[in-house]
Amino acid sequence: MNKILQLVKRYGIIKFLMMAVDEVIHIFNKFLRELFYHWTKDDFGIKEALFWSKDIDQYMRYSKILGELKKIQSVGNQKIRILDVGAGGEGIAKFLKYSGDINKYEVYLADTNADFLTNVKLGKPVVIKGKTLSFKDNEFDIVVSVDTLEHIPKNGRNDFLKELKRVGKTVLLHFIMHDPANQYFGRDIDMEFNKWYLKNFKKENSWVVEHLNIEPPTCSEIKSILPDAVIAGTQNINVWYKYITTSASPIIGFFTGYAFLGKWKKQFSIPPYHGCFVRWQDNSN
Ligand SMILES: C[S@@+](CC[C@H](N)C(=O)[O-])C[C@H]1O[C@@H](n2cnc3c(N)ncnc32)[C@H](O)[C@@H]1O
């Protein structure tokens, strides 16, 4: 009761009620997603607007990775072994379920925060302790890490990337990059979003604050550890800002996907970028 009164005091009764209704619709929307959503290709369309408007950012990053996974075929009947580092929950396993491919993969979900792995039902949870991963060299066909690199301080990123490269034959990354010379402006637009969030929710967004407190990754840093990697920009900063602020807005957020389709999609893949996709393959054998 005390918490409710505090929220009413902070937001006013109208906004509090809108946020409460928004939460209930969101739970129902996620329930329907689990029952009916099927991922077919990396392209945000009308069914994605229906099921993902409120979580459009999560869809964009994992859909990109899933699109790449679709290009990698298994040999014979063997399952593809995949590790998601910084999964934060069911991560890539959930998206493989949406695509109907989960049974073709043996999925491991790793995170330093054990709390995020407690309710994991798809895949095998692994709590990471220390700098090294508890896996053998090349133990995985694919290692993915989504929106995690930008949460690791600069002095720990070399070791982090070297470990992904050691345990995986292919590494797929998505993260927020800031490298103006190469058209990445992740930090600038994160700052704008944080200001918007503070104004609208009277507190900072904890994930974004974590990015902002860390010197963000650059292309040369990636190239120094993964020299032959393909690096590609994702999420035009203006489009990202529009959909992240719209999707975070109570009630209106459920219309984000339709606005994306009608107005923003055509600009989505052009620079300047917020996000970065990286594909690295071990070509030594
Ligand atoms: C922003 S969340 C991303 C979660 C999920 N991959 C997604 O995109 O929705 C970042 C995650 O990285 C985890 N993390 C932070 N540092 C890590 C590290 N050194 N190794 C593995 N996971 C880490 C955090 O606990 C958190 O779950």
PDBQT file of the ligand as one rigid body, heavy atoms in Angstrom, charges set to zero:
ROOT
HETATM    1  C1  LIG A 301      21.587  -5.411 -20.771  1.00  0.00    +0.000 C 
HETATM    2  S1  LIG A 301      21.602  -7.037 -20.178  1.00  0.00    +0.000 S 
HETATM    3  C2  LIG A 301      21.328  -7.944 -21.668  1.00  0.00    +0.000 C 
HETATM    4  C3  LIG A 301      20.528  -9.201 -21.438  1.00  0.00    +0.000 C 
HETATM    5  C4  LIG A 301      20.130  -9.932 -22.729  1.00  0.00    +0.000 C 
HETATM    6  N1  LIG A 301      21.284 -10.415 -23.439  1.00  0.00    +0.000 N 
HETATM    7  C5  LIG A 301      19.328  -9.030 -23.625  1.00  0.00    +0.000 C 
HETATM    8  O1  LIG A 301      19.869  -8.523 -24.637  1.00  0.00    +0.000 OA
HETATM    9  O2  LIG A 301      18.146  -8.794 -23.338  1.00  0.00    +0.000 OA
HETATM   10  C6  LIG A 301      23.319  -7.349 -19.849  1.00  0.00    +0.000 C 
HETATM   11  C7  LIG A 301      23.554  -8.697 -19.178  1.00  0.00    +0.000 C 
HETATM   12  O3  LIG A 301      24.954  -8.961 -19.109  1.00  0.00    +0.000 OA
HETATM   13  C8  LIG A 301      25.254  -9.541 -17.850  1.00  0.00    +0.000 C 
HETATM   14  N2  LIG A 301      26.710  -9.346 -17.634  1.00  0.00    +0.000 N 
HETATM   15  C9  LIG A 301      27.364  -8.226 -17.255  1.00  0.00    +0.000 A 
HETATM   16  N3  LIG A 301      28.694  -8.447 -17.209  1.00  0.00    +0.000 NA
HETATM   17  C10 LIG A 301      28.883  -9.749 -17.602  1.00  0.00    +0.000 A 
HETATM   18  C11 LIG A 301      30.027 -10.569 -17.782  1.00  0.00    +0.000 A 
HETATM   19  N4  LIG A 301      31.255 -10.119 -17.542  1.00  0.00    +0.000 N 
HETATM   20  N5  LIG A 301      29.851 -11.841 -18.197  1.00  0.00    +0.000 NA
HETATM   21  C12 LIG A 301      28.608 -12.313 -18.457  1.00  0.00    +0.000 A 
HETATM   22  N6  LIG A 301      27.474 -11.578 -18.295  1.00  0.00    +0.000 NA
HETATM   23  C13 LIG A 301      27.615 -10.314 -17.868  1.00  0.00    +0.000 A 
HETATM   24  C14 LIG A 301      24.321  -8.827 -16.898  1.00  0.00    +0.000 C 
HETATM   25  O4  LIG A 301      24.135  -9.538 -15.689  1.00  0.00    +0.000 OA
HETATM   26  C15 LIG A 301      23.038  -8.770 -17.740  1.00  0.00    +0.000 C 
HETATM   27  O5  LIG A 301      22.243  -9.906 -17.597  1.00  0.00    +0.000 OA
ENDROOT
TORSDOF 0
